[in-house]
Amino acid sequence: MAEYIREAIDLVLARYAHLVSAPAAGGSVPAKSGRGRTGRRRGGSQE
């Protein structure tokens, strides 16, 4: 279930990325989730 939620969030963020403003200078930028176009994580175990 958690994987579905993460995938849904990834899809929403990708769809509305153009509406998200750039972070302020000096602000922290979140790390990439490490997921490819398939939405599955690279390496590691599946949930």
Residue pairs with C-beta under 8 A, 6 or more apart in sequence:
2 47
3 46
3 47
6 33
7 39
10 33
10 35
10 39
11 39
13 20
23 29
33 41
34 41
34 42
35 41
35 42
36 42
40 46
